[in-house]
Structures are given as structure tokens and as C-alpha cells.
Amino acid sequence: MVITKLSPQQITGALRSTGSTDRDVLFTKKEELLSETKRYKLLGIAPLIIGGLMSITIVGAIVGIPMIIFGVLVKKSYNYNIRVSDETFADYLSSIGAA
């Protein structure tokens, strides 16, 4: 996979490693974990657009279709990381009583 998928255990471990129950400190740590993922947002959108435009012609489809597939995979990984981090963050906050 292009983007490493974050696991709930990774996120929980990183949040616990802060040693804080302050919501802002924990949010900053979560955003720090997602900084790598967020850099790839454009990498998921650009191949979809370029691949779609290239696929208009038959010759361009040879390169365009794999670009579209690559863009979809990157976008799925990006959305997965965002969803898992938000869910884990909310669960962690409720477990420590900071929600």
C-alpha cells in the first residue's frame, strides 16, 4: 500500500505516551500522527483526474486506467486513516473521561 494504514493500537499507544489527559495535547498528538497521511491527499486526487482525462483516448487508457486504480487505492487508505484516528481518539477520550 502506498500509505501505511494506522491501527487503533498505534493511535491509542501514541495518545497514552503523551501522559496527559488534556484534550488539546491529545488532539495535537493525533494530528501529528496524521501529518504523514495528510500529505498524500493530493496524491489520491491528482491521478484520478489525470487518469480520467487520459482514458478518453484508447492509447491513453493504457496509462490512465492504472492511474485511476492507484488514485482510488490512495484515497481509500487516506479515508481509512482519518476514520480510524477519529474513532480511536473519541474512544480514548471517553475512556479517560476527558470527552
trRosetta pair geometry for C-beta under 8 A, 3 or more apart (Angstrom, degrees):
i j d omega theta_ij theta_ji phi_ij phi_ji
1 4 6.9 131 89 -94 111 32
1 5 6.5 22 90 -27 162 94
1 73 7.0 -150 -137 166 77 111
1 77 5.7 141 180 -94 121 140
2 40 7.0 150 126 -151 111 144
2 43 7.3 -152 148 131 144 135
2 70 7.5 80 -43 -166 143 86
2 73 6.6 111 7 115 112 108
2 74 5.1 -29 63 -95 143 90
2 77 6.5 -173 61 31 84 159
3 36 7.8 149 -148 129 91 94
3 37 5.9 76 -166 -122 131 76
3 40 5.2 -157 -83 64 121 169
3 74 6.3 101 -12 -143 112 69
3 77 3.9 150 58 130 113 136
3 78 6.2 95 21 -65 170 64
3 81 6.7 -89 140 -26 129 139
4 36 7.6 -1 43 120 104 137
5 77 6.2 -112 -79 -146 83 90
5 80 6.0 -30 -130 111 104 133
5 81 6.4 -148 -139 -73 54 88
5 84 7.8 75 -178 14 87 156
6 10 5.4 -123 -163 72 79 133
6 11 5.9 70 160 -50 121 102
6 33 6.6 84 -120 159 147 118
6 34 7.9 -63 -26 -87 157 69
6 37 7.3 -63 -21 -55 120 137
6 81 4.9 86 17 -133 108 89
6 84 5.8 178 86 90 96 131
6 85 6.2 29 89 -63 149 96
7 10 4.7 103 56 -1 78 100
7 11 7.3 -153 92 -1 45 85
7 84 7.4 -85 -144 168 18 148
8 11 5.8 -58 -149 40 35 109
8 12 6.0 34 155 -18 70 109
8 84 6.0 -121 -68 -175 75 104
8 87 7.5 -57 -104 94 111 103
8 88 4.5 180 -137 -94 82 125
8 91 7.9 8 -157 52 121 145
9 12 5.8 -54 -140 40 30 110
9 13 6.1 33 158 -21 64 108
10 13 5.9 -59 -149 37 26 111
10 14 6.4 23 155 -18 63 108
10 33 7.5 143 132 -150 104 136
11 14 5.8 -55 -148 36 30 110
11 15 6.4 28 154 -17 65 107
11 30 6.9 39 -156 -119 105 84
11 33 6.3 139 -111 131 79 171
11 84 7.0 175 -15 134 147 93
11 85 5.5 -177 -112 -119 146 69
11 88 4.3 90 92 108 139 152
11 89 7.0 -83 164 -56 129 71
11 92 7.7 -132 127 -32 96 139
12 15 5.8 -57 -147 38 31 110
12 16 6.2 29 155 -17 66 107
12 88 5.9 -112 -54 -175 81 117
12 92 5.8 179 -117 -85 78 120
13 16 5.8 -55 -145 38 30 109
13 17 6.3 36 154 -28 64 106
14 17 5.6 -50 -148 27 31 116
14 18 7.6 43 151 -30 58 91
14 29 5.7 174 143 162 100 115
14 30 7.7 134 102 -86 123 49
14 32 8.0 -156 172 79 135 106
14 33 5.6 112 104 -71 171 130
15 18 6.2 -41 -168 10 38 112
15 26 5.4 39 -146 -145 100 98
15 29 5.8 147 -101 97 57 138
15 30 6.9 17 -82 -64 103 87
15 88 7.8 -174 -11 137 139 102
15 89 7.2 162 -82 -113 145 66
15 92 5.1 32 105 176 162 164
16 19 7.6 46 165 -66 49 45
16 92 8.0 -128 -52 -147 76 126
17 29 7.9 166 67 -152 90 146
18 25 5.5 151 172 143 142 111
18 26 6.3 -160 46 -90 158 63
18 29 5.2 -105 -60 -55 131 152
20 25 4.2 -10 96 90 154 150
20 26 6.5 -150 89 -51 101 81
21 26 7.7 -4 -156 -39 24 125
21 96 5.3 -155 -128 151 102 133
21 97 7.7 -1 -164 68 131 80
21 98 5.1 -174 175 -70 86 128
22 25 4.2 72 78 9 106 110
22 26 6.7 175 87 -9 55 87
22 98 7.6 174 -126 -142 8 142
23 26 5.9 -61 -148 41 30 109
23 27 6.1 31 155 -22 66 108
23 93 6.7 44 -114 -124 91 120
23 98 5.3 177 -69 158 86 119
24 27 5.6 -52 -143 36 31 112
24 28 6.4 34 155 -21 63 104
25 28 5.8 -54 -152 33 30 113
25 29 6.6 30 150 -18 63 105
26 29 5.7 -53 -151 35 34 112
26 30 6.5 36 151 -20 65 103
26 89 7.1 141 144 -149 108 93
26 92 7.1 -166 -168 110 139 126
26 93 7.0 154 106 -82 157 90
26 98 7.3 118 10 95 150 157
27 30 5.6 -52 -149 35 34 113
27 31 6.3 32 153 -16 66 106
27 89 7.3 71 -103 -161 62 136
28 31 5.7 -55 -147 39 31 110
28 32 6.3 38 150 -25 64 104
29 32 5.4 -50 -149 31 33 117
29 33 6.7 36 151 -19 63 101
30 33 5.8 -53 -156 33 33 112
30 34 6.5 19 151 -8 66 110
30 85 5.7 132 -167 177 103 111
30 89 5.0 20 -102 -93 153 129
31 34 5.6 -61 -144 46 35 106
31 35 6.6 62 151 -53 65 85
32 35 5.7 -24 -154 -12 34 118
33 36 7.7 -56 170 22 39 98
33 37 8.0 18 131 2 65 113
33 85 6.6 176 94 -121 122 131
34 37 4.9 -59 -159 45 64 115
34 38 5.5 63 144 -28 88 103
34 81 6.6 145 -122 143 87 112
34 82 7.0 74 -136 -97 132 65
34 85 5.7 -75 -68 -11 116 179
35 38 5.9 -53 -141 35 29 110
35 39 7.0 38 157 -27 60 99
36 39 6.2 -53 -162 21 31 113
36 40 7.6 19 148 -12 59 106
37 40 6.1 -68 -168 33 40 108
37 41 8.0 65 141 -50 65 80
37 77 7.9 -144 -139 132 100 89
37 78 6.0 143 178 -129 97 67
37 81 4.4 -145 -126 109 155 155
37 82 7.1 -173 131 -55 142 75
38 41 5.8 -9 -165 -25 51 113
39 43 7.8 35 126 -7 65 117
40 43 4.5 -55 -159 40 68 123
40 44 6.4 69 144 -25 84 95
40 74 6.0 -133 161 -172 115 111
40 77 7.7 -27 111 92 146 113
40 78 5.9 -150 95 -85 104 111
41 44 6.2 -60 -163 31 32 107
41 45 6.8 15 151 -9 66 110
41 78 6.0 121 -98 -150 62 150
42 45 5.7 -63 -144 42 39 105
42 46 5.7 39 163 -25 76 109
43 46 6.5 -42 -127 31 25 110
43 47 7.3 20 173 -9 53 105
43 74 5.4 -114 113 -179 93 156
44 47 7.2 -66 -159 36 23 100
44 48 7.1 21 152 -17 58 113
44 71 5.4 109 -169 -163 51 67
44 72 7.9 105 -161 -79 92 10
44 74 3.7 -154 -92 106 86 106
44 75 3.8 134 -179 -67 131 71
44 77 7.9 -160 -86 50 129 87
44 78 5.4 -93 -28 -4 155 142
45 48 5.8 -63 -159 34 36 114
45 49 6.5 26 155 -14 71 108
45 71 7.0 97 -97 -157 7 114
45 75 7.3 96 -64 -85 57 111
46 49 6.0 -61 -149 39 32 106
46 50 5.9 18 162 -8 70 113
46 71 7.2 -153 70 -108 48 116
47 50 5.8 -59 -132 49 32 104
47 51 5.3 33 167 -21 69 115
47 67 4.3 -150 -167 178 96 86
47 68 6.7 -169 140 -80 91 26
47 70 5.1 -66 152 85 166 104
47 71 3.5 -162 83 -62 102 105
47 74 7.3 101 33 24 129 134
48 51 6.1 -55 -134 42 18 109
48 52 6.2 22 159 -22 57 110
48 67 7.7 -165 -68 134 23 87
48 68 5.9 73 -121 -129 55 66
48 71 3.8 -171 -50 141 76 156
48 72 7.1 105 -89 -55 105 65
48 75 7.3 28 -46 -36 133 137
49 52 5.9 -57 -150 34 25 112
49 53 6.5 19 156 -13 62 107
50 53 5.9 -58 -150 39 31 108
50 54 6.2 27 154 -17 67 110
50 64 7.6 -146 126 -123 64 80
50 67 5.9 -81 91 157 96 150
51 54 5.7 -56 -141 40 31 109
51 55 6.1 34 158 -26 65 109
51 63 7.7 -135 -120 123 76 67
51 64 4.3 129 -163 -166 63 66
51 65 6.8 139 -173 -67 113 12
51 66 7.5 -143 -124 72 127 43
51 67 3.2 -170 -81 91 113 108
51 68 3.8 -164 123 -51 145 74
51 70 7.8 160 -56 43 147 94
51 71 6.3 -145 13 -3 136 131
52 55 5.8 -56 -146 31 27 113
52 56 7.9 51 150 -41 54 83
52 64 6.9 157 -45 -172 10 116
52 68 6.4 97 -58 -91 67 113
53 56 6.2 -28 -173 -11 40 113
53 60 7.8 -73 118 157 58 147
53 64 7.4 -149 70 -122 46 126
54 57 7.3 -66 180 41 49 87
54 60 3.8 -148 179 172 73 111
54 61 7.0 166 126 -73 80 33
54 63 5.7 -67 153 84 149 95
54 64 3.3 -172 90 -79 101 110
54 67 6.8 69 42 34 137 143
55 60 6.1 -133 -71 111 21 97
55 61 4.5 68 -136 -105 68 76
55 64 3.5 -159 -56 119 76 146
55 65 6.0 98 -101 -58 119 68
55 68 6.9 2 -39 -32 141 132
56 60 6.5 11 50 68 65 139
56 64 7.9 157 5 -86 53 172
57 60 4.2 82 61 14 95 108
57 61 6.8 -145 92 -21 48 82
58 61 5.6 -45 -151 17 31 118
58 62 8.0 45 150 -28 55 87
59 62 6.4 -39 -175 7 40 112
60 63 6.2 -65 -166 48 50 95
60 64 5.1 48 143 -27 82 122
61 64 5.0 -60 -121 48 35 113
61 65 5.5 38 179 -27 74 103
62 65 7.4 -40 -137 23 10 102
63 66 6.6 -66 -162 43 36 103
63 67 6.3 36 149 -22 70 113
64 67 5.5 -61 -150 37 33 114
64 68 6.4 34 155 -22 68 103
65 68 5.6 -50 -149 32 34 112
65 69 6.6 34 153 -17 65 103
66 69 5.5 -52 -146 37 37 113
66 70 6.2 41 154 -21 67 104
67 70 5.6 -52 -147 37 32 113
67 71 6.3 34 153 -20 64 106
68 71 5.7 -54 -149 36 31 113
68 72 6.4 32 153 -20 64 105
69 72 5.8 -54 -148 34 31 111
69 73 6.5 30 154 -18 64 106
70 73 5.9 -57 -150 36 30 110
70 74 6.4 27 155 -16 65 107
71 74 5.9 -56 -146 38 30 109
71 75 6.1 29 156 -19 65 110
72 75 5.7 -57 -145 39 29 111
72 76 6.3 32 155 -21 64 105
73 76 5.8 -52 -146 34 30 111
73 77 6.5 28 155 -16 63 106
74 77 5.8 -56 -150 37 32 110
74 78 6.2 35 152 -22 65 108
75 78 5.6 -52 -146 36 31 115
75 79 6.3 28 157 -15 65 107
76 79 5.9 -57 -146 40 29 107
76 80 6.2 33 154 -23 64 108
77 80 5.6 -54 -146 34 30 115
77 81 6.5 29 157 -18 64 105
78 81 6.1 -58 -153 35 27 108
78 82 6.5 23 154 -15 63 109
79 82 5.8 -56 -147 38 32 111
79 83 6.1 31 157 -18 67 110
80 83 5.9 -60 -146 39 27 109
80 84 6.1 20 161 -14 66 111
81 84 6.0 -56 -139 40 26 106
81 85 6.1 23 163 -17 63 111
82 85 6.1 -60 -146 38 24 107
82 86 6.4 21 158 -17 62 110
83 86 6.0 -60 -149 37 27 108
83 87 6.3 21 158 -14 65 110
84 87 5.9 -58 -144 40 30 108
84 88 6.0 24 160 -15 66 112
85 88 5.9 -57 -139 42 28 107
85 89 6.0 33 158 -24 64 109
86 89 5.7 -54 -144 35 26 113
86 90 6.5 24 158 -16 62 106
87 90 6.0 -58 -151 37 29 108
87 91 6.3 26 153 -17 65 109
88 91 5.6 -54 -144 39 33 112
88 92 6.1 34 156 -21 66 107
89 92 5.8 -55 -146 36 27 110
89 93 6.4 28 155 -19 62 106
90 93 5.8 -53 -147 35 30 112
90 94 6.5 24 157 -14 64 107
90 99 7.2 58 -160 -110 66 120
91 94 6.0 -60 -149 40 30 106
91 95 6.3 29 153 -22 66 108
92 95 5.6 -55 -146 34 32 111
92 96 6.5 11 162 -3 66 107
93 96 6.5 -69 -148 45 27 94
93 98 4.8 -95 -155 75 78 92
93 99 4.3 108 132 -74 106 80
94 97 7.5 37 -170 -79 32 30
94 99 4.6 11 -83 -30 64 141
